Amino acid sequence: MKIKLVWDFKGSNDLKVAVHYTKHITEFMEEKNIPFFDVGENSLSEFHQIAYVVIKKEDVTTVRDALKPHRAFSL
């Protein structure tokens, strides 16, 4: 099962923050040798941006405990 972990950023300039945070997510995943299906950022509205990563269910605890995502969804 795939899980999408999401970090929310709320503010007018936070797309840059989400893009930057995506780099940290990627670095962490590579450093810990955790495979991921997708990583990226989206602008949901003018004042709400997200960074996300899609991983296997068995890797959720490791990533969650280290990076503290705000939300998670089953895919």
N, C-alpha and C positions, 0 to 999 in steps of 0.2 A: 504494500500500500504506500502511496505517495502522500506526503504532508507538505503543505505550504506554510512556512513560518513568515510572519509579517511584522515589520516595524513601522509604526506610524510617525509621521512628522507633520506638524501643523503650524503653518505660518507662510507668509507670502514668498519667502526666499528658500523654503525648505526642500525644493527639488534638488538644489545643489547639495544639501545635506544628505538627502537620500542617495544620490549618486555617489557621494563620498563614502557613505556607510556601506554601500554595495561592495566597494573595494575591500573594506575590512572583512566583510562576510566571506568574500572569495579567498582572501589571504588566510583566514582562519580555517576554512574548509580544506584548502590545500596543505596547510601546515599540519593539520590533524589527519590528513589522508581520508577525509570523509567525502564519498562521491555525492554529487548533486546533479539534478536534472536540469535545473534552470536557476538563474539568479538575475535580479534586475531591479528596476525601479519604475514606478508609474505615478502620474499625477491624476488623482481622483477628482480634484477640483482646484480652484485657485489657491485655496488655503489648506489642502490636505494631500500630502504625498506619501508614498510608501516605498520601502525597500523590502525585498522578499527573496527567499530561497526555497526551492522544492527539493526535498530529501526523502530518503526511505524512512519508514516509521521507526525502525530500530535505531536510527541515529538521532532521533528527536531529543532524547534526554541529554545527550552530550552537548548538542548545540543550544538547547534551551537553557541549560544551567550556566553555560559560558556567556552567551550573547543576549539572553533575556528578551526574546521577542514579545510583542504586545498581544499577538493573536496567532491562531493556527487553524488550518482548514484541511480536512481530508479531501483528496482529489481522486 
